[in-house]
Amino acid sequence: MDFKTLYDFIYTITKTDDIPDRSTLIEAFKEALSIFFPVQELKIFLMDEYSYLLKDFEKPWESLSLNGCKDEIRNRFDNFLIQKSQYEISNDVLYFPIIQKHKTLGFLKLKSREKISPKNDFFSILPLAISQISLLCMNLKNNEMISTSSKFHQTVRNIAKITETQYELDYILPIMGEMIDGFIYDHLIYIFIKNKNKKEYKLIWPKKCSDDKIYEYLEEINSKSKTMIKQNGKMGIFPLIIDSKPYGAIVAYNHFDKITTKEIEYLDEIKSQAQVTLERAKSYVEVLEYATLDALTGYNNRHQFEKRLRETTASAKRQNQPLCCIMSDIDFFKKVNDTYGHAVGDCVLKAVAKTIKKELREEDIASRYGGEEFIFLLPHTNLDEAKIVAQRLNEAVAKKKINIEEFNIENVKEISVTISIGVSEFNKSMKEPQMLYKNADEALYQAKESGRNRVVVYQNK
């Protein structure tokens, strides 16, 4: 082998040291090995230390049984494990082991576009290739484990912090589901809550559950239930017990792979924190039934809004005065939380609420309806006037630059958001006061469906 070939291989392999993801690393290995072979395909299979299953290094979430190669891969691994051979050749396919500290952890499979000869120059540097490729694979895995551990602790912290500014369960539970789902990649995550009246479980997050068998397992939960592993280890059910009663459950399910011991440990810890958060939220709800203001924005809370709604509609009806309702929603608010974190999300909520408040009259009634939704009652205001107010709110929020320097987000000092708005008008024919904001909510939905950052007025059908 000439010196340039050896140099090119070593240079190509070593420059992959800081590659951040598996697919890119596999492509780098292809580039390095193509110095010796016309590489058609390259795969690495590693033993998973938690499930004790061989997994595709590039796509560890994918079941090997799907493409019918599970037995062939297992047999090949066993050969390297027992025979300790340096490589095997089968016509146009080369196999060699992935090794760390003299322990066989998996193997590499290279398919060439032409038959592979044992006389190829590559085999004179095979020990170097095995050493470098094994090292880079394990370094990347170790970095991922550190990152996973960090994400786990961040997830637990975020779940603990939810009730600092949120207390409504229909808002908290989906956020909790998103946080857990963002951390546990290999399994579908579900959150169920027990319906007190019907004594059955209702899916809260996500929107659909295609496996009715889960509901049967949920019926097994009692006040003393611990983590339950079902479906031959592919499903984990983590009961949420509050006030010594079954309240709900977090479910992790993968149709193909077993839930690992590490994932069970993580989810057990997350479940414990979720129980504390839900207990706290439940206590807050009981206390806030007697409160009137939303702690984050200073607006009326939802409970107080319902009271003011009854008062203002009754007054408008009695005095024959116009009354309008504006309902607004911060556009893509979930993206703000996902990108910058919930602390920044809370900062945005406060900034938007403050911006809108400046545009309202003293007699207007501002309330936080839930999450990122705000609702405003405008007494003595007709529909045309309300539409002008709504346009003014929309423009004021769009122009607002929200300072987020205190959160130390790299290269981001301020952000902007927009709002979508629905407007409706009260009329005496409404059978119940709630129709006023339900009509505004329908108009808001149309505003979001038609592109967001706009005002839509409810039209009677």
C-alpha positions as CSV (number, residue, x, y, z in Angstrom):
1,M,0.0,0.0,0.0
2,D,1.4,3.4,-0.9
3,F,1.7,6.1,1.8
4,K,-0.9,8.4,0.2
5,T,-3.6,5.8,0.4
6,L,-2.9,5.2,4.1
7,Y,-2.8,8.9,4.8
8,D,-6.1,9.6,3.0
9,F,-7.8,6.8,5.0
10,I,-6.4,8.0,8.3
11,Y,-7.3,11.6,7.6
12,T,-10.8,10.8,6.4
13,I,-11.5,8.6,9.5
14,T,-10.0,11.0,12.1
15,K,-11.8,14.1,10.8
16,T,-15.1,12.4,11.8
17,D,-14.3,12.9,15.5
18,D,-16.8,15.6,16.2
19,I,-19.7,14.4,14.0
20,P,-22.9,14.9,16.0
21,D,-25.3,12.3,14.5
22,R,-25.3,8.6,13.4
23,S,-26.4,9.0,9.8
24,T,-23.6,11.5,9.1
25,L,-21.1,9.2,10.8
26,I,-22.1,6.3,8.6
27,E,-21.7,8.5,5.6
28,A,-18.2,9.4,6.8
29,F,-17.3,5.8,7.2
30,K,-18.5,5.1,3.6
31,E,-16.3,7.9,2.4
32,A,-13.2,6.5,4.2
33,L,-13.8,2.9,3.1
34,S,-14.5,3.9,-0.5
35,I,-10.8,4.5,-0.8
36,F,-10.5,0.7,-0.9
37,F,-13.9,-0.5,-2.1
38,P,-16.7,0.8,-4.3
39,V,-19.1,0.9,-1.4
40,Q,-22.8,0.3,-2.2
41,E,-24.1,0.0,1.3
42,L,-22.7,0.2,4.8
43,K,-24.5,-0.8,8.0
44,I,-23.3,-1.2,11.6
45,F,-25.2,-3.4,14.1
46,L,-24.6,-3.0,17.9
47,M,-25.8,-4.8,20.9
48,D,-28.1,-2.6,23.0
49,E,-27.0,-2.7,26.6
50,Y,-30.5,-2.3,28.0
51,S,-32.7,-4.5,25.8
52,Y,-29.9,-7.0,24.9
53,L,-31.0,-6.8,21.3
54,L,-28.9,-6.1,18.2
55,K,-29.9,-2.8,16.6
56,D,-29.1,-0.9,13.5
57,F,-26.7,1.8,14.6
58,E,-28.1,4.3,12.2
59,K,-31.8,3.6,13.0
60,P,-31.9,2.0,16.5
61,W,-35.7,2.6,16.7
62,E,-36.3,0.3,13.7
63,S,-37.1,-3.4,14.4
64,L,-34.7,-5.7,12.5
65,S,-37.5,-8.2,12.1
66,L,-39.3,-5.9,9.8
67,N,-36.9,-6.6,6.9
68,G,-36.4,-10.3,7.7
69,C,-32.7,-10.1,8.6
70,K,-32.9,-10.6,12.3
71,D,-31.6,-14.2,12.4
72,E,-28.9,-13.6,9.8
73,I,-27.6,-10.6,11.9
74,R,-27.7,-12.5,15.1
75,N,-25.8,-15.5,13.7
76,R,-23.2,-13.2,12.2
77,F,-22.7,-11.5,15.6
78,D,-22.5,-14.9,17.3
79,N,-19.7,-15.9,14.9
80,F,-17.6,-12.9,15.8
81,L,-18.4,-13.4,19.5
82,I,-17.3,-17.0,19.5
83,Q,-14.7,-17.3,16.8
84,K,-13.0,-14.0,17.5
85,S,-12.2,-13.7,13.8
86,Q,-11.0,-10.3,12.4
87,Y,-13.2,-10.4,9.3
88,E,-15.4,-12.5,7.1
89,I,-16.0,-12.2,3.3
90,S,-19.0,-13.5,1.4
91,N,-18.5,-12.6,-2.3
92,D,-19.2,-8.8,-2.4
93,V,-19.9,-8.4,1.3
94,L,-17.3,-7.8,4.0
95,Y,-18.0,-8.1,7.8
96,F,-15.7,-7.1,10.6
97,P,-16.4,-6.7,14.4
98,I,-16.9,-3.6,16.4
99,I,-14.8,-4.0,19.5
100,Q,-14.2,-2.0,22.8
101,K,-11.7,-3.2,25.4
102,H,-11.4,-6.6,23.7
103,K,-15.2,-7.1,23.9
104,T,-17.2,-7.7,20.8
105,L,-20.1,-5.2,20.7
106,G,-21.4,-5.7,17.2
107,F,-20.2,-5.7,13.6
108,L,-19.9,-3.7,10.4
109,K,-21.4,-4.9,7.1
110,L,-20.1,-3.5,3.9
111,K,-21.6,-4.4,0.6
112,S,-19.4,-3.6,-2.4
113,R,-20.3,-3.2,-6.1
114,E,-17.8,-5.8,-7.0
115,K,-16.4,-9.0,-5.5
116,I,-14.1,-8.4,-2.5
117,S,-10.6,-10.0,-2.6
118,P,-8.6,-10.8,0.6
119,K,-5.6,-9.3,-1.2
120,N,-7.1,-5.9,-1.0
121,D,-4.8,-3.3,0.6
122,F,-7.4,-2.6,3.2
123,F,-6.7,-5.8,5.1
124,S,-3.2,-4.7,5.9
125,I,-4.7,-1.9,8.0
126,L,-7.8,-3.7,9.2
127,P,-6.8,-3.6,12.9
128,L,-6.4,0.2,12.6
129,A,-9.8,0.5,10.8
130,I,-11.6,-1.7,13.5
131,S,-10.0,0.4,16.3
132,Q,-10.9,3.8,14.8
133,I,-14.4,2.9,13.7
134,S,-15.2,1.2,17.0
135,L,-13.9,4.1,18.9
136,L,-15.9,6.7,17.0
137,C,-19.1,4.6,17.3
138,M,-18.8,4.3,21.0
139,N,-17.8,7.9,21.5
140,L,-21.0,9.0,19.7
141,K,-23.1,6.6,21.8
142,N,-21.5,7.9,25.1
143,N,-22.1,11.5,24.0
144,E,-25.8,10.5,23.3
145,M,-26.1,8.9,26.8
146,I,-24.8,12.1,28.4
147,S,-27.2,14.1,26.3
148,T,-30.1,11.8,27.2
149,S,-29.3,12.1,30.9
150,S,-29.3,15.8,30.6
151,K,-32.6,15.8,28.7
152,F,-34.1,13.5,31.3
153,H,-33.2,15.9,34.1
154,Q,-34.4,18.9,32.0
155,T,-37.8,17.1,31.4
156,V,-38.2,16.4,35.1
157,R,-37.4,20.0,35.9
158,N,-39.8,21.3,33.2
159,I,-42.6,19.1,34.5
160,A,-42.0,20.4,38.1
161,K,-42.1,24.0,36.8
162,I,-45.4,23.8,34.9
163,T,-47.5,24.8,37.9
164,E,-45.5,28.0,38.5
165,T,-47.8,29.6,35.9
166,Q,-50.3,27.0,34.8
167,Y,-52.9,25.1,36.8
168,E,-55.6,24.0,34.3
169,L,-55.3,20.3,33.7
170,D,-56.6,20.5,30.1
171,Y,-53.6,22.7,29.5
172,I,-51.0,21.0,31.7
173,L,-51.5,17.4,30.6
174,P,-50.9,18.0,26.8
175,I,-47.7,20.0,27.7
176,M,-46.6,17.1,30.0
177,G,-47.3,14.6,27.1
178,E,-45.2,16.6,24.7
179,M,-42.3,16.9,27.2
180,I,-42.3,13.1,27.8
181,D,-42.7,12.3,24.1
182,G,-39.8,14.6,23.3
183,F,-37.6,12.6,25.6
184,I,-38.7,9.0,25.0
185,Y,-38.1,8.5,21.3
186,D,-38.6,4.8,20.8
187,H,-42.1,4.4,22.2
188,L,-45.4,6.0,21.6
189,I,-46.4,8.0,24.7
190,Y,-50.0,8.2,25.9
191,I,-51.6,10.0,28.9
192,F,-54.9,8.9,30.3
193,I,-57.1,10.3,33.0
194,K,-59.8,8.5,34.9
195,N,-63.3,9.8,34.4
196,K,-64.7,10.1,37.9
197,N,-68.4,9.7,36.9
198,K,-68.1,6.9,34.3
199,K,-65.2,5.3,36.1
200,E,-63.4,4.7,32.8
201,Y,-60.2,6.1,31.3
202,K,-60.1,9.0,28.8
203,L,-57.2,9.7,26.5
204,I,-55.9,13.2,27.1
205,W,-52.7,13.1,24.9
206,P,-52.3,12.6,22.0
207,K,-55.6,12.8,20.1
208,K,-55.8,9.1,19.1
209,C,-55.0,5.7,20.5
210,S,-55.3,2.8,18.1
211,D,-54.9,-0.1,20.5
212,D,-58.0,-0.9,22.6
213,K,-56.0,-3.4,24.6
214,I,-54.5,-0.5,26.5
215,Y,-57.9,0.4,28.0
216,E,-58.3,-3.2,29.3
217,Y,-54.9,-3.0,31.1
218,L,-55.9,0.4,32.6
219,E,-58.9,-1.2,34.3
220,E,-56.4,-3.3,36.4
221,I,-55.0,-0.2,38.1
222,N,-55.9,0.3,41.8
223,S,-54.7,2.5,44.6
224,K,-51.6,0.3,45.2
225,S,-50.6,-0.3,41.6
226,K,-47.0,0.0,40.6
227,T,-45.5,0.0,37.1
228,M,-47.0,-2.7,34.9
229,I,-45.2,-4.2,32.0
230,K,-47.4,-5.8,29.3
231,Q,-47.4,-7.1,25.7
232,N,-44.2,-9.2,26.2
233,G,-42.3,-6.3,27.6
234,K,-43.3,-3.9,24.8
235,M,-45.7,-1.8,26.9
236,G,-45.1,0.0,30.2
237,I,-48.1,1.4,32.2
238,F,-47.1,3.9,34.9
239,P,-50.1,4.6,37.1
240,L,-50.7,8.1,38.5
241,I,-52.0,7.8,42.0
242,I,-53.2,11.0,43.7
243,D,-54.8,11.2,47.2
244,S,-54.4,7.4,47.4
245,K,-56.7,6.9,44.4
246,P,-56.1,6.0,40.7
247,Y,-56.1,9.3,38.8
248,G,-54.7,8.3,35.4
249,A,-51.6,6.7,33.8
250,I,-48.7,7.4,31.5
251,V,-48.3,4.6,28.9
252,A,-45.3,3.8,26.7
253,Y,-45.8,1.4,23.9
254,N,-43.8,0.1,20.9
255,H,-45.3,-2.6,18.7
256,F,-41.8,-4.1,17.9
257,D,-39.2,-3.5,20.6
258,K,-39.3,-4.1,24.4
259,I,-39.2,-1.1,26.7
260,T,-35.7,-1.1,28.2
261,T,-34.8,-1.2,31.9
262,K,-33.3,2.3,31.5
263,E,-36.5,3.7,29.9
264,I,-38.5,2.2,32.8
265,E,-36.2,3.9,35.3
266,Y,-36.6,7.2,33.5
267,L,-40.4,6.9,33.2
268,D,-40.8,5.9,36.8
269,E,-39.0,9.0,37.9
270,I,-41.0,11.2,35.4
271,K,-44.2,9.6,36.7
272,S,-43.3,10.5,40.3
273,Q,-42.7,14.1,39.3
274,A,-45.9,14.2,37.2
275,Q,-47.9,13.0,40.3
276,V,-46.5,15.8,42.4
277,T,-47.2,18.4,39.6
278,L,-50.8,17.2,39.2
279,E,-51.4,17.2,43.0
280,R,-50.1,20.7,43.1
281,A,-52.3,21.8,40.2
282,K,-55.3,20.1,41.8
283,S,-54.7,22.1,45.0
284,Y,-54.3,25.3,43.0
285,V,-57.6,24.7,41.2
286,E,-59.4,24.3,44.6
287,V,-57.8,27.6,45.9
288,L,-58.3,29.5,42.7
289,E,-62.0,28.8,42.7
290,Y,-62.2,31.6,45.2
291,A,-59.6,33.8,43.5
292,T,-60.4,36.2,40.7
293,L,-57.1,37.1,38.9
294,D,-54.7,35.0,36.8
295,A,-51.3,35.0,38.6
296,L,-49.2,35.4,35.4
297,T,-51.0,38.2,33.5
298,G,-53.1,40.0,36.1
299,Y,-56.2,39.5,33.9
300,N,-59.4,37.9,35.2
301,N,-59.1,34.2,35.5
302,R,-61.5,31.9,33.7
303,H,-63.7,31.4,36.8
304,Q,-64.1,35.2,37.2
305,F,-64.7,35.6,33.4
306,E,-67.7,33.4,33.6
307,K,-69.1,35.6,36.4
308,R,-68.4,38.8,34.5
309,L,-69.9,37.3,31.3
310,R,-73.2,36.7,33.1
311,E,-73.2,40.2,34.5
312,T,-72.3,42.1,31.3
313,T,-74.8,40.1,29.1
314,A,-77.6,40.7,31.6
315,S,-76.7,44.4,31.7
316,A,-76.6,44.7,27.9
317,K,-79.9,43.0,27.6
318,R,-81.5,45.1,30.3
319,Q,-80.2,48.4,29.0
320,N,-80.5,47.5,25.3
321,Q,-76.8,48.4,24.8
322,P,-74.4,46.7,22.4
323,L,-71.8,44.2,23.7
324,C,-69.0,42.5,21.8
325,C,-66.5,39.8,22.6
326,I,-62.9,39.4,21.3
327,M,-61.1,36.1,21.6
328,S,-57.4,35.9,20.7
329,D,-54.8,33.2,20.5
330,I,-51.0,33.6,20.2
331,D,-49.9,32.1,16.9
332,F,-47.5,29.2,17.0
333,F,-47.1,29.5,20.8
334,K,-46.1,25.9,21.1
335,K,-43.2,26.6,18.8
336,V,-42.0,29.4,21.2
337,N,-42.1,26.9,24.1
338,D,-40.4,24.2,22.1
339,T,-37.7,26.5,20.8
340,Y,-36.9,28.7,23.8
341,G,-38.5,26.9,26.8
342,H,-41.5,27.5,28.9
343,A,-39.9,30.3,30.9
344,V,-39.7,32.4,27.7
345,G,-43.2,31.3,26.8
346,D,-44.4,32.8,30.1
347,C,-42.5,36.0,29.3
348,V,-44.3,36.1,26.0
349,L,-47.7,35.7,27.6
350,K,-47.0,38.5,30.1
351,A,-45.7,40.8,27.3
352,V,-48.7,40.2,25.0
353,A,-51.1,40.7,27.9
354,K,-49.5,44.0,28.8
355,T,-49.4,45.2,25.2
356,I,-53.1,44.4,24.7
357,K,-54.1,46.0,28.0
358,K,-52.7,49.4,26.9
359,E,-55.0,49.3,23.9
360,L,-58.2,48.7,25.9
361,R,-60.5,51.1,27.8
362,E,-60.8,50.9,31.5
363,E,-64.4,49.5,31.3
364,D,-63.3,46.6,29.0
365,I,-63.0,43.3,30.7
366,A,-59.8,41.3,30.0
367,S,-59.5,37.7,30.9
368,R,-57.1,34.8,30.4
369,Y,-59.2,32.0,29.1
370,G,-56.5,29.3,29.3
371,G,-53.0,28.7,28.0
372,E,-52.3,31.3,25.3
373,E,-55.9,32.3,24.8
374,F,-57.2,35.7,25.9
375,I,-60.8,36.9,25.9
376,F,-62.2,40.5,26.1
377,L,-65.7,41.8,26.7
378,L,-66.3,45.2,25.3
379,P,-69.4,46.8,26.8
380,H,-71.2,49.6,24.8
381,T,-69.4,48.6,21.7
382,N,-71.0,47.5,18.4
383,L,-69.6,45.1,15.9
384,D,-67.9,47.7,13.6
385,E,-66.2,49.3,16.6
386,A,-65.1,46.0,18.0
387,K,-63.5,45.1,14.7
388,I,-61.5,48.3,14.8
389,V,-60.4,47.5,18.3
390,A,-59.4,43.9,17.2
391,Q,-57.3,45.3,14.3
392,R,-55.6,47.6,16.7
393,L,-54.8,44.8,19.1
394,N,-53.5,42.6,16.2
395,E,-51.2,45.4,15.0
396,A,-49.9,46.3,18.5
397,V,-48.8,42.8,19.2
398,A,-47.2,42.3,15.8
399,K,-45.1,45.4,16.4
400,K,-44.0,44.5,19.9
401,K,-40.4,43.4,20.4
402,I,-40.2,41.1,23.4
403,N,-36.9,41.2,25.3
404,I,-35.7,37.8,26.3
405,E,-32.0,38.7,27.1
406,E,-32.4,37.5,30.8
407,F,-32.8,33.9,29.6
408,N,-29.3,33.8,28.0
409,I,-30.4,32.2,24.7
410,E,-27.6,32.2,22.2
411,N,-27.8,34.9,19.6
412,V,-31.4,35.8,20.5
413,K,-32.2,39.0,22.5
414,E,-35.7,39.6,21.4
415,I,-38.6,37.9,19.6
416,S,-41.9,38.9,18.1
417,V,-45.2,37.0,17.9
418,T,-48.6,37.6,16.3
419,I,-52.1,36.9,17.3
420,S,-55.2,35.6,15.6
421,I,-58.6,37.1,16.6
422,G,-62.2,36.2,16.5
423,V,-65.0,38.8,17.1
424,S,-68.7,38.3,17.9
425,E,-71.6,40.5,19.0
426,F,-74.2,39.8,21.7
427,N,-77.9,39.7,20.7
428,K,-81.0,39.2,22.8
429,S,-82.0,36.0,21.0
430,M,-79.0,34.1,22.5
431,K,-80.3,31.4,24.8
432,E,-77.3,31.5,27.0
433,P,-74.5,34.0,27.7
434,Q,-71.8,31.4,26.6
435,M,-73.0,31.7,23.0
436,L,-71.2,35.1,22.9
437,Y,-67.7,33.7,23.4
438,K,-68.5,30.5,21.6
439,N,-69.2,32.5,18.5
440,A,-66.0,34.5,19.0
441,D,-64.1,31.2,19.4
442,E,-65.6,29.9,16.1
443,A,-64.4,33.1,14.4
444,L,-61.0,32.6,16.0
445,Y,-60.8,29.1,14.6
446,Q,-61.5,30.5,11.1
447,A,-58.8,33.1,11.6
448,K,-56.2,30.4,12.4
449,E,-57.4,28.1,9.6
450,S,-57.2,30.9,7.0
451,G,-53.6,31.8,7.8
452,R,-53.4,33.3,11.3
453,N,-52.3,36.9,12.2
454,R,-55.7,38.2,11.2
455,V,-59.1,39.3,12.5
456,V,-62.3,37.3,11.6
457,V,-65.8,38.5,12.5
458,Y,-68.4,35.8,13.3
459,Q,-71.1,35.6,10.7
460,N,-74.6,34.2,11.6
461,K,-75.3,31.2,9.6
